[in-house]
Amino acid sequence: MTLIAQNLSIGNRLHDVSLALKPGQITAICGPNGAGKSSLLEALAGLLPPDEGAVNLGDSSLAKLHPRERAKGIGYLPQAHEIAWDVPVRSLIELGRMPHGDTRAEPVDAAIAALDLGPLENRRAQSLSGGETARVLLARVLAGEPAWILADEPLAALDIGHQLALLRHLRAAAEGGAGVVLVLHDLAHAMNHADRVVVLDRGRIVAAGAPGYALASDIIDDVWNVKARWLREAKHHLLLLS
């Protein structure tokens, strides 16, 4: 199912934003602070109603979908990592199965394994560090096996090893047919791991396409007001700032 935004406007945060996102790809949303990245992700998740425009999941209006059906289709991880209940980690991850009305072990176990949470699954959720909490909340999303995974800065609280492990897992999810949309501040991660990049500035899309196009040096200069150039090292790109 495609995820389509049509002429979205939200206050002074988004202005006439349209894009069509395809499953089987990782799309990175990038831009400076205040560009509207989180607002766009919330709108795509159906959590922030637009003043104008609409979001469709396949042929269905997201606004008209029953919350349970919407939750089956879209798994959303917000930027703020908060856990309200001090339950065991495994029980928290099992909550991702609520839209399906079950606690099937296979997807829960897969999410725990993917995010290296086996040693933590019997810990109390509120005893975790910030990085551990981020991984557990993402595992809850993955356990729901949504058609779309939307995550706002999912790498921010993770160490380098867990960042790369998560990116590999999200790649595997995309190759399995899921759509993945990530808000990323790290432009090198977007360049090296996304199939498509959408650049926002002051609530408008200023570039969208392959990473090499959307994150070209002149666009980085215009949007972030920094001089930058890319170096290619093996199969990866390194961003040099001056």
C-alpha positions in Angstrom: 0.0 0.0 0.0 1.3 3.4 -0.9 1.2 6.2 1.7 0.2 9.5 0.0 0.1 13.0 1.4 -1.9 15.5 -0.7 -1.5 19.2 -0.3 -0.9 19.1 3.5 -1.0 22.3 5.4 -0.8 22.5 9.2 -0.7 26.0 10.8 2.7 27.6 10.2 4.4 24.1 10.3 3.6 22.6 6.9 2.6 24.4 3.7 1.1 22.5 0.7 3.2 19.3 1.1 2.6 16.5 -1.3 4.4 13.2 -1.6 3.8 9.6 -2.5 5.8 7.0 -0.5 6.3 3.5 -1.8 6.5 0.3 0.3 9.7 -1.6 0.0 11.8 1.5 0.5 13.5 3.5 3.3 12.6 7.2 3.0 14.5 9.7 5.1 12.9 13.1 6.0 15.7 15.6 6.7 15.8 19.3 7.4 17.0 21.9 9.9 15.3 22.4 13.3 11.8 23.7 12.9 11.5 22.6 9.3 8.3 20.6 9.9 9.8 17.0 9.9 8.0 15.8 13.1 4.8 17.4 12.0 4.9 15.7 8.7 5.6 12.3 10.3 2.7 12.8 12.7 0.4 13.7 9.9 1.5 10.6 7.9 0.7 8.5 11.0 -2.8 10.0 11.2 -2.0 11.6 14.6 -2.0 15.3 13.5 -5.0 16.3 11.4 -4.1 18.7 8.7 -5.9 22.1 8.3 -5.9 21.3 4.5 -5.2 18.3 2.5 -5.4 14.6 3.3 -3.3 11.4 3.8 -4.3 8.2 2.1 -3.1 4.7 3.0 -3.6 2.8 -0.3 -7.1 3.6 -1.5 -8.4 4.6 2.0 -8.4 7.9 3.7 -6.3 7.7 6.8 -8.8 10.0 8.7 -11.7 7.6 8.0 -9.9 4.3 9.0 -10.9 2.7 12.3 -8.1 3.2 14.8 -7.4 -0.5 15.0 -7.0 -0.8 11.2 -4.8 2.3 11.1 -2.6 0.8 13.8 -2.3 -2.4 11.8 -1.2 -0.4 8.8 1.1 2.1 10.5 3.5 1.7 13.4 4.7 5.1 14.8 7.6 5.8 17.1 7.7 9.4 18.5 10.8 11.4 19.3 10.0 11.4 23.0 10.8 8.0 24.6 8.5 7.7 27.6 7.2 4.6 29.3 4.1 5.1 31.5 3.9 1.6 33.0 6.6 -0.2 34.9 5.9 -3.6 33.4 8.4 -6.2 32.3 10.1 -5.4 29.0 8.5 -8.4 27.2 5.0 -7.4 28.3 5.6 -3.9 27.0 6.7 -5.2 23.6 3.7 -7.5 23.5 1.5 -4.4 23.5 2.5 -3.9 19.9 0.2 -6.8 19.1 -2.9 -5.0 20.5 -4.3 -4.0 17.1 -4.3 -7.8 16.2 -5.9 -8.8 19.4 -3.2 -11.4 20.3 0.3 -11.7 21.9 1.7 -14.1 19.3 5.2 -15.1 20.4 6.9 -15.2 16.9 6.8 -11.5 16.0 7.5 -10.5 19.6 10.5 -12.9 19.7 11.7 -11.5 16.3 11.5 -7.9 17.5 13.4 -8.8 20.7 16.1 -10.6 18.7 16.4 -7.8 16.1 17.1 -5.2 18.7 19.3 -7.3 21.0 16.8 -7.2 23.9 17.0 -10.8 25.1 19.0 -10.0 28.2 16.5 -7.3 29.1 13.2 -8.9 28.5 12.5 -9.6 32.1 13.7 -6.2 33.4 11.2 -3.6 34.6 10.7 -1.1 31.8 11.3 2.0 34.0 14.7 0.7 35.0 16.1 1.0 31.5 18.6 3.6 30.2 17.6 6.0 27.5 19.1 3.9 24.7 17.5 0.8 26.1 14.2 2.5 26.3 14.4 3.6 22.7 15.1 0.1 21.5 12.3 -1.4 23.5 9.7 1.1 22.2 10.9 0.4 18.6 10.6 -3.3 19.3 7.0 -2.7 20.3 6.4 -1.1 17.0 8.1 -3.9 15.1 6.1 -6.6 17.0 2.9 -5.2 15.5 4.2 -6.1 12.0 2.8 -2.9 10.5 2.9 -2.3 6.7 4.5 1.1 7.5 7.1 1.9 10.1 7.4 5.6 10.9 10.1 6.6 13.3 11.1 10.1 14.5 14.8 10.2 15.2 15.1 6.5 16.1 18.9 6.6 16.1 19.3 9.6 18.5 19.7 7.7 21.8 21.6 4.7 20.4 25.3 3.9 20.4 27.0 3.3 17.1 26.7 -0.4 17.2 23.0 -0.4 17.9 22.5 2.4 15.3 23.9 0.2 12.6 22.1 -2.9 13.8 18.8 -1.0 13.7 19.5 0.3 10.2 20.2 -3.2 9.0 17.0 -4.4 10.5 15.0 -1.6 8.9 16.6 -2.5 5.6 15.5 -6.1 6.0 12.0 -4.9 6.8 11.9 -2.8 3.6 13.2 -5.7 1.6 10.4 -7.8 3.1 7.9 -5.3 1.7 7.3 -2.8 4.5 7.5 0.9 4.0 10.0 2.7 6.3 10.0 6.5 6.9 12.6 7.9 9.2 13.2 11.5 10.4 17.0 11.8 10.5 19.4 14.6 11.5 22.4 12.6 10.5 22.8 13.4 6.7 25.4 10.7 6.3 23.0 8.0 7.6 20.4 9.4 5.2 22.8 9.4 2.3 24.1 5.9 3.0 21.0 4.0 4.1 17.9 5.6 2.5 16.5 4.9 -0.9 14.8 8.3 -1.0 15.3 11.5 0.8 12.8 14.3 1.4 14.3 17.7 2.5 12.1 20.1 4.3 12.8 23.8 4.9 10.3 26.1 6.7 7.5 23.7 6.2 8.0 23.1 2.5 9.6 20.4 0.4 12.7 21.8 -1.3 14.1 18.6 -2.6 13.0 15.0 -3.0 14.5 12.0 -4.7 17.6 9.8 -4.6 20.0 10.7 -1.8 22.7 11.9 -4.1 20.2 14.4 -5.6 18.3 15.5 -2.5 21.5 15.9 -0.4 23.7 17.5 -3.0 26.2 19.9 -1.7 24.4 23.0 -3.0 21.2 21.9 -1.3 22.9 21.4 2.0 24.5 24.9 1.6 21.1 26.5 0.8 19.0 24.7 3.5 21.5 24.3 6.4 23.7 27.3 5.6 26.9 25.3 5.8 29.5 24.5 3.2 29.7 20.7 2.7 31.1 18.1 0.3 30.8 14.4 0.1 33.7 12.0 0.0 33.2 8.4 -1.2 35.0 5.8 0.9 34.4 2.2 -0.2 30.6 1.9 -0.6 29.8 4.8 1.8 29.8 8.6 1.7 31.4 10.8 4.3 30.2 14.4 4.8 32.9 17.0 5.2 31.8 20.4 6.6 33.7 23.6 6.4 
